[in-house]
Amino acid sequence: MTKNGNSRKGLATSPLIDCSGTEFLGDREGQEDYFLAEVAKNGDGVLAILADGMGGHASGEVASQKAVEVFNKTFNEYPADSINAKLGAALQQANSEIANAINGDHSLDGMGCTLVGLHVGSDGLRWISVGDSPLFLFRGGKLMQINADHSMAPVIEESLRKGKISKEEAVNHPHRNALRSAVMGGELTLIDTPSIPVGLLSGDILILASDGIMTLSMPEIQSVVKAAQARSAKELCASLIDSVKAKRRPRQDNTTAIVIKIPLAMGASSGPSKILRLLALIAVLGFLAAFGSYAYQQLNLKALVGMLEKKTTSPVIKEPEPVPIPAEVKEPEPTVAEVRPIQSKGQAFQSTEKQKGASESQAKGTKSKSSNAKSEGAKEKSVPSKSVDSGDQSPNSPSDAGVQSAPSTSKPIVAPEPNAAKTPAEIKPTAGAPITDHSAPTPDSAVK
């Protein structure tokens, strides 16, 4: 850097990335900021480095310039493919060179600087930082600081949040800009670097600056970037510096701004990053899980409603089924050979009497009617009454109901001789007498 604070040369613009930087002396005697932005030596992306010196006019200039130059050289020459490894090695080497410079010249005691080195490549954004120089990301109209602030300002703001100090005390705190970590040749107590790259999208804007830009509030910086986002990186840098100048703040600090615009053509911005894709996948899975749970609940609800409808619906009263009336028990029908015509007692005995009378008249002669009547009456009483069906039946049984007795005659009844077998031809049915069929009668049911 020249002592008059003129802007650096050596800025290189990537064919894929629009990058520019500028600085403002402010109300200071010398420019203690130093920056560099160029295409990385391996051709993969852009490397931007910024340092804000401290320790007095001369010491601050030396510290910032030495730190940026050593960082750039080490990053490009370090034998590793990992960008994080290159960034870490470059920071440590810059810190060592500051220590060597102080040891070689004790007039430089107390010098140091903040340091931010970033790399924009096809896989996204990586950085390493020490101190309070801010790195902003402008995306979708919103501005956010993505690196850590190693000054006392965050500690003071935390005290304000807890109510330990008032807002006025926080704004005017004498140690607000004091650093908790800086590149001074000693141990680096605080280092901020992401373990994985931050994905960049087309239209993203990165702003790397010294703390002089904090003359503007975050809403003011956001408003300036939003208004000039369609312009080139160089024009956007100029808009930021002009806004700082317009504040006319007494003792305005040195202010530097590097703007990197991510175009559509860059691989890292052509689509969502791996992190964003992962988040999108998680969101989709979460939606599917929620939808599945909702569908399951709806099915259960539908089943529950169906059950409730069944319970609330008045039951249909069914008429009782008629009790089947047992069919009238019919007695088994006899075979043709076993059918016997049913005669009344008077008819049966009358026929027998005629036959018996004929035989007796031939053997013994004709007897008197009175003696025959007495003898026949006595025999009639001794003859058992049997039905043609098997077994005895009660007087009210169906078989008895169907038998009609023939009217008695005035002729005496002659009982048949015992054990006199009659053939079916000898018995003639009487007209008008009902015939009852019996199936499969036992031998006892036959008429003797």
C-alpha positions as CSV (number, residue, x, y, z in Angstrom):
1,M,0.0,0.0,0.0
2,T,1.2,3.5,-0.7
3,K,1.1,5.9,2.3
4,N,-1.4,8.2,0.6
5,G,-4.0,5.6,0.8
6,N,-4.7,5.2,-2.9
7,S,-6.6,2.1,-4.0
8,R,-4.8,-1.2,-4.7
9,K,-4.0,-2.5,-8.1
10,G,-3.9,-6.1,-9.0
11,L,-7.6,-6.8,-8.8
12,A,-8.6,-9.6,-11.2
13,T,-12.1,-10.4,-12.3
14,S,-13.1,-14.0,-12.8
15,P,-14.8,-14.7,-16.1
16,L,-17.6,-16.2,-14.0
17,I,-17.7,-13.7,-11.1
18,D,-18.1,-10.0,-11.1
19,C,-15.7,-8.8,-8.3
20,S,-14.5,-5.3,-7.4
21,G,-13.1,-3.5,-4.3
22,T,-12.5,0.0,-3.1
23,E,-11.4,1.9,0.0
24,F,-11.9,5.2,1.8
25,L,-9.4,7.0,4.0
26,G,-12.0,8.6,6.2
27,D,-10.9,11.0,8.9
28,R,-7.5,9.4,9.5
29,E,-3.9,10.2,8.6
30,G,-3.2,7.0,7.0
31,Q,-4.9,4.0,5.4
32,E,-4.4,0.9,7.6
33,D,-6.7,-1.3,5.5
34,Y,-5.2,-3.6,2.9
35,F,-7.1,-6.0,0.5
36,L,-6.6,-8.3,-2.5
37,A,-9.0,-10.1,-4.8
38,E,-7.9,-12.3,-7.6
39,V,-8.5,-15.5,-9.4
40,A,-7.0,-18.3,-7.5
41,K,-3.7,-19.6,-9.1
42,N,-5.3,-23.0,-9.8
43,G,-8.0,-21.3,-11.7
44,D,-10.7,-22.6,-9.4
45,G,-12.8,-19.6,-8.2
46,V,-11.8,-16.3,-6.6
47,L,-9.7,-15.6,-3.5
48,A,-10.4,-12.4,-1.6
49,I,-8.4,-11.2,1.5
50,L,-8.9,-8.2,3.7
51,A,-6.9,-7.0,6.7
52,D,-7.6,-4.0,9.0
53,G,-4.3,-2.9,10.7
54,M,-3.9,-1.5,14.2
55,G,-1.1,-0.4,16.6
56,G,-0.5,3.1,15.2
57,H,-0.2,4.6,11.8
58,A,3.0,3.0,10.7
59,S,2.6,-0.3,12.5
60,G,-1.0,-0.8,11.3
61,E,0.0,-0.4,7.7
62,V,2.9,-2.9,8.0
63,A,0.7,-5.5,9.8
64,S,-2.2,-5.4,7.3
65,Q,0.0,-5.5,4.2
66,K,2.3,-8.3,5.4
67,A,-0.7,-10.4,6.6
68,V,-2.5,-10.2,3.2
69,E,0.6,-10.9,1.1
70,V,1.7,-13.9,3.2
71,F,-1.8,-15.3,3.3
72,N,-2.1,-15.1,-0.5
73,K,1.3,-16.7,-1.2
74,T,0.8,-19.5,1.3
75,F,-2.7,-20.3,0.1
76,N,-1.6,-20.7,-3.5
77,E,1.5,-22.7,-2.7
78,Y,0.3,-24.9,0.1
79,P,0.5,-28.6,-1.0
80,A,-3.1,-29.7,-0.3
81,D,-6.3,-30.0,-2.2
82,S,-8.5,-29.1,0.7
83,I,-9.6,-25.4,0.6
84,N,-10.0,-25.5,4.4
85,A,-6.5,-26.8,4.8
86,K,-5.1,-24.0,2.6
87,L,-7.1,-21.3,4.5
88,G,-5.9,-22.6,7.8
89,A,-2.3,-22.9,6.8
90,A,-2.4,-19.3,5.2
91,L,-3.7,-17.8,8.5
92,Q,-1.1,-19.5,10.7
93,Q,1.7,-18.5,8.4
94,A,0.5,-14.8,8.3
95,N,0.4,-14.8,12.1
96,S,3.9,-16.2,12.3
97,E,5.3,-13.5,9.9
98,I,3.8,-10.8,12.2
99,A,5.6,-12.4,15.1
100,N,8.9,-12.5,13.1
101,A,8.5,-8.8,12.1
102,I,7.9,-7.8,15.8
103,N,10.9,-9.8,17.0
104,G,13.1,-8.2,14.3
105,D,12.0,-4.6,15.1
106,H,10.8,-3.8,18.6
107,S,9.3,-0.5,17.4
108,L,6.6,-2.7,16.0
109,D,5.5,-4.0,19.3
110,G,1.8,-4.1,19.7
111,M,1.0,-4.1,16.0
112,G,-1.5,-6.5,14.5
113,C,-4.5,-6.7,12.3
114,T,-7.8,-8.4,11.7
115,L,-7.8,-10.8,8.8
116,V,-10.5,-12.4,6.6
117,G,-9.7,-14.7,3.7
118,L,-12.5,-16.2,1.6
119,H,-12.6,-18.5,-1.4
120,V,-15.5,-18.8,-3.8
121,G,-15.5,-22.0,-5.9
122,S,-17.7,-24.4,-7.6
123,D,-18.6,-26.0,-4.3
124,G,-19.6,-22.8,-2.6
125,L,-18.1,-20.3,-0.1
126,R,-15.5,-21.0,2.5
127,W,-13.7,-18.5,4.7
128,I,-11.5,-18.1,7.8
129,S,-11.5,-14.9,9.9
130,V,-10.1,-13.4,13.0
131,G,-11.2,-10.0,14.4
132,D,-14.2,-7.9,13.7
133,S,-14.1,-7.3,9.9
134,P,-17.6,-8.3,8.7
135,L,-18.5,-10.7,5.8
136,F,-22.1,-10.1,4.6
137,L,-24.3,-12.2,2.4
138,F,-27.2,-10.5,0.5
139,R,-29.8,-13.0,-0.7
140,G,-33.4,-12.5,-1.6
141,G,-33.5,-8.9,-0.5
142,K,-32.1,-9.7,3.0
143,L,-28.6,-8.9,4.4
144,M,-26.9,-11.0,7.0
145,Q,-23.5,-11.2,8.6
146,I,-22.2,-14.7,8.2
147,N,-18.9,-14.6,10.1
148,A,-18.3,-14.2,13.8
149,D,-17.5,-10.8,15.4
150,H,-14.5,-11.1,17.7
151,S,-14.8,-7.6,19.2
152,M,-16.4,-6.7,22.5
153,A,-19.6,-5.6,20.8
154,P,-21.4,-9.0,21.0
155,V,-20.5,-9.2,24.7
156,I,-21.9,-5.7,25.4
157,E,-25.1,-6.5,23.5
158,E,-25.5,-9.6,25.6
159,S,-25.2,-7.5,28.7
160,L,-27.9,-5.2,27.3
161,R,-30.2,-8.1,26.5
162,K,-29.9,-9.4,30.1
163,G,-30.6,-5.9,31.4
164,K,-27.3,-5.4,33.0
165,I,-26.6,-2.1,31.2
166,S,-28.8,0.5,29.4
167,K,-29.1,0.9,25.7
168,E,-27.2,4.2,25.9
169,E,-24.4,2.6,27.9
170,A,-24.1,-0.2,25.3
171,V,-23.9,2.3,22.4
172,N,-21.3,4.5,24.0
173,H,-19.3,1.7,25.8
174,P,-15.6,2.7,25.7
175,H,-14.5,-0.9,24.9
176,R,-17.1,-1.6,22.3
177,N,-14.5,-1.9,19.5
178,A,-11.8,-3.7,21.5
179,L,-10.8,-7.0,20.0
180,R,-11.0,-10.4,21.8
181,S,-8.9,-12.0,19.0
182,A,-6.5,-10.6,16.4
183,V,-3.4,-11.6,14.3
184,M,-0.6,-10.2,16.5
185,G,2.0,-13.0,16.4
186,G,0.7,-14.7,19.5
187,E,-1.9,-17.4,20.1
188,L,-5.1,-17.1,18.1
189,T,-7.8,-17.5,20.7
190,L,-10.7,-17.2,18.4
191,I,-10.9,-18.4,14.8
192,D,-14.1,-18.5,12.7
193,T,-14.3,-21.0,9.8
194,P,-17.1,-23.2,8.6
195,S,-16.4,-27.0,8.4
196,I,-18.4,-27.3,5.2
197,P,-18.9,-24.8,2.3
198,V,-21.9,-22.5,2.2
199,G,-23.9,-23.0,-1.0
200,L,-24.3,-19.9,-3.2
201,L,-27.2,-19.1,-5.5
202,S,-27.4,-17.1,-8.6
203,G,-27.9,-13.5,-7.6
204,D,-26.2,-13.8,-4.3
205,I,-23.9,-10.9,-3.3
206,L,-21.0,-11.1,-1.0
207,I,-19.6,-8.0,0.8
208,L,-16.3,-8.2,2.6
209,A,-15.5,-5.0,4.5
210,S,-13.5,-3.4,7.3
211,D,-15.3,-2.2,10.4
212,G,-15.4,1.4,9.0
213,I,-18.6,0.4,7.1
214,M,-20.4,-0.1,10.4
215,T,-20.9,3.7,10.4
216,L,-24.0,2.5,8.5
217,S,-26.5,0.3,10.3
218,M,-27.5,-3.1,9.0
219,P,-30.8,-1.8,7.6
220,E,-29.0,1.0,5.8
221,I,-26.4,-1.3,4.2
222,Q,-29.2,-3.6,3.1
223,S,-31.1,-0.7,1.6
224,V,-28.0,0.4,-0.4
225,V,-27.3,-3.1,-1.7
226,K,-30.9,-3.7,-2.6
227,A,-31.1,-0.5,-4.6
228,A,-27.9,-1.2,-6.5
229,Q,-28.1,-5.0,-6.8
230,A,-28.7,-4.8,-10.6
231,R,-25.5,-2.8,-11.1
232,S,-22.0,-4.0,-11.4
233,A,-19.8,-4.9,-8.5
234,K,-17.7,-1.7,-9.0
235,E,-20.8,0.5,-8.9
236,L,-22.1,-1.2,-5.8
237,C,-18.8,-0.6,-4.1
238,A,-19.0,3.0,-4.9
239,S,-22.6,3.3,-3.6
240,L,-21.5,1.8,-0.2
241,I,-18.6,4.2,0.2
242,D,-20.7,7.2,-0.9
243,S,-23.2,6.3,1.8
244,V,-20.5,6.2,4.5
245,K,-19.1,9.5,3.3
246,A,-22.6,11.0,3.4
247,K,-22.7,10.4,7.2
248,R,-19.9,12.8,7.8
249,R,-19.0,11.1,11.0
250,P,-16.2,12.6,13.1
251,R,-13.1,10.5,13.3
252,Q,-14.5,8.3,10.6
253,D,-12.3,5.1,10.4
254,N,-10.8,3.7,7.2
255,T,-13.4,1.9,5.2
256,T,-12.9,-0.8,2.6
257,A,-15.5,-2.8,0.7
258,I,-15.0,-5.8,-1.7
259,V,-18.1,-6.9,-3.6
260,I,-18.5,-10.3,-5.3
261,K,-21.6,-10.9,-7.4
262,I,-22.5,-14.6,-8.1
263,P,-23.8,-14.9,-11.7
264,L,-26.0,-17.6,-13.2
265,A,-23.2,-19.1,-15.2
266,M,-21.2,-20.2,-12.1
267,G,-21.5,-23.8,-11.2
268,A,-22.1,-23.2,-7.5
269,S,-25.0,-20.9,-8.3
270,S,-26.7,-22.9,-11.1
271,G,-28.8,-24.7,-8.6
272,P,-29.3,-25.3,-4.9
273,S,-26.4,-26.3,-2.8
274,K,-26.0,-29.7,-1.2
275,I,-27.2,-28.3,2.1
276,L,-30.2,-26.8,0.5
277,R,-31.0,-29.9,-1.4
278,L,-30.7,-31.9,1.8
279,L,-33.0,-29.4,3.5
280,A,-35.5,-29.7,0.6
281,L,-35.4,-33.5,0.9
282,I,-36.0,-33.4,4.6
283,A,-38.9,-31.0,4.0
284,V,-40.4,-33.4,1.4
285,L,-40.0,-36.4,3.8
286,G,-41.6,-34.4,6.6
287,F,-44.5,-33.5,4.3
288,L,-45.0,-37.1,3.3
289,A,-44.8,-38.2,6.9
290,A,-47.4,-35.6,7.9
291,F,-49.6,-36.5,5.0
292,G,-49.4,-40.2,5.9
293,S,-50.3,-39.4,9.5
294,Y,-53.2,-37.2,8.3
295,A,-54.5,-39.9,6.0
296,Y,-54.2,-42.6,8.7
297,Q,-56.2,-40.3,11.1
298,Q,-58.8,-39.7,8.5
299,L,-59.2,-43.5,7.9
300,N,-59.6,-44.0,11.7
301,L,-62.0,-41.1,11.9
302,K,-64.1,-42.6,9.0
303,A,-64.2,-45.9,10.7
304,L,-65.2,-44.3,14.0
305,V,-68.0,-42.3,12.3
306,G,-69.2,-45.6,10.7
307,M,-69.3,-47.3,14.1
308,L,-71.1,-44.3,15.6
309,E,-73.7,-44.3,12.8
310,K,-74.3,-48.0,13.3
311,K,-74.9,-47.4,17.0
312,T,-77.1,-44.4,16.6
313,T,-79.3,-45.9,13.8
314,S,-82.5,-47.4,15.2
315,P,-82.3,-51.1,15.1
316,V,-84.6,-52.9,12.6
317,I,-87.1,-55.0,14.5
318,K,-87.4,-58.3,12.8
319,E,-90.7,-60.2,13.1
320,P,-90.1,-63.4,14.8
321,E,-90.0,-66.3,12.5
322,P,-93.1,-68.5,12.8
323,V,-92.5,-71.6,14.8
324,P,-92.9,-74.5,12.4
325,I,-96.0,-76.6,13.3
326,P,-95.1,-80.2,13.2
327,A,-96.8,-82.1,10.5
328,E,-99.5,-84.5,11.5
329,V,-98.0,-87.8,12.3
330,K,-99.2,-90.2,9.8
331,E,-99.1,-93.8,10.6
332,P,-97.1,-95.9,8.2
333,E,-99.0,-97.3,5.2
334,P,-99.1,-101.0,5.0
335,T,-98.3,-103.0,1.9
336,V,-101.1,-104.3,-0.3
337,A,-100.7,-107.8,1.0
338,E,-101.2,-106.6,4.6
339,V,-104.3,-104.5,4.0
340,R,-107.2,-105.9,5.8
341,P,-110.7,-104.5,5.4
342,I,-112.1,-103.2,8.6
343,Q,-115.4,-104.6,9.6
344,S,-117.6,-103.9,12.5
345,K,-117.9,-106.5,15.2
346,G,-121.5,-107.2,14.2
347,Q,-120.6,-107.8,10.5
348,A,-117.7,-110.1,11.4
349,F,-119.6,-112.2,13.8
350,Q,-122.7,-112.3,11.5
351,S,-120.6,-113.7,8.6
352,T,-119.1,-116.3,11.0
353,E,-122.5,-117.2,12.3
354,K,-123.8,-118.0,8.9
355,Q,-120.9,-120.3,8.2
356,K,-121.1,-121.9,11.6
357,G,-124.9,-122.4,11.4
358,A,-124.6,-124.1,8.1
359,S,-122.0,-126.6,9.4
360,E,-123.9,-127.3,12.5
361,S,-127.2,-127.8,10.7
362,Q,-125.6,-130.5,8.6
363,A,-124.0,-132.3,11.6
364,K,-126.4,-131.9,14.5
365,G,-129.5,-130.4,13.0
366,T,-131.3,-127.2,13.5
367,K,-131.3,-125.8,17.0
368,S,-133.7,-123.5,18.5
369,K,-133.1,-119.8,18.0
370,S,-133.2,-119.0,21.7
371,S,-130.5,-121.5,22.7
372,N,-128.3,-120.3,19.8
373,A,-128.7,-116.7,20.9
374,K,-127.7,-117.5,24.5
375,S,-124.7,-119.5,23.5
376,E,-123.6,-116.9,20.9
377,G,-124.0,-114.1,23.5
378,A,-121.8,-115.9,25.9
379,K,-119.1,-116.4,23.2
380,E,-119.2,-112.8,22.2
381,K,-118.2,-111.7,25.6
382,S,-115.3,-114.0,25.7
383,V,-113.8,-112.8,22.4
384,P,-111.2,-110.0,22.8
385,S,-111.6,-106.9,20.8
386,K,-108.6,-106.2,18.6
387,S,-107.8,-103.5,16.1
388,V,-106.2,-104.3,12.7
389,D,-103.2,-102.1,13.6
390,S,-100.3,-103.1,15.8
391,G,-100.6,-102.6,19.5
392,D,-103.4,-101.3,21.6
393,Q,-104.6,-97.7,21.0
394,S,-106.4,-95.3,23.2
395,P,-110.1,-94.6,22.5
396,N,-109.1,-91.1,21.2
397,S,-106.3,-92.3,18.9
398,P,-106.6,-91.4,15.2
399,S,-107.0,-95.0,14.1
400,D,-110.1,-95.4,16.3
401,A,-111.5,-92.2,15.1
402,G,-111.3,-93.4,11.5
403,V,-113.2,-96.7,12.2
404,Q,-116.9,-96.5,11.8
405,S,-119.0,-99.3,13.3
406,A,-121.7,-100.8,11.1
407,P,-125.2,-100.8,12.4
408,S,-126.0,-103.9,14.4
409,T,-128.5,-106.4,13.0
410,S,-131.1,-108.4,14.8
411,K,-129.5,-111.6,13.9
412,P,-127.4,-113.4,16.5
413,I,-123.6,-113.0,16.2
414,V,-121.6,-116.2,16.0
415,A,-118.1,-116.0,17.2
416,P,-115.4,-117.5,15.0
417,E,-113.7,-120.7,16.0
418,P,-110.4,-120.3,17.7
419,N,-107.3,-120.6,15.5
420,A,-109.4,-120.6,12.4
421,A,-107.2,-119.1,9.7
422,K,-108.9,-117.0,7.1
423,T,-107.6,-116.2,3.7
424,P,-108.0,-112.8,2.3
425,A,-110.5,-114.2,-0.2
426,E,-112.8,-115.2,2.6
427,I,-113.2,-111.6,3.9
428,K,-115.1,-109.2,1.9
429,P,-115.1,-105.5,2.7
430,T,-118.2,-103.9,3.7
431,A,-119.3,-101.0,1.5
432,G,-118.8,-97.6,3.2
433,A,-116.2,-98.8,5.7
434,P,-113.0,-96.5,5.6
435,I,-109.7,-98.2,4.8
436,T,-106.6,-97.1,6.8
437,D,-103.1,-97.9,5.3
438,H,-100.3,-98.9,7.6
439,S,-96.7,-99.2,6.4
440,A,-94.4,-102.0,7.5
441,P,-96.7,-103.5,10.2
442,T,-95.3,-106.0,12.7
443,P,-96.5,-109.5,12.6
444,D,-98.6,-108.8,15.7
445,S,-100.7,-106.3,13.7
446,A,-102.1,-108.9,11.3
447,V,-105.8,-109.9,11.8
448,K,-106.0,-113.3,13.3
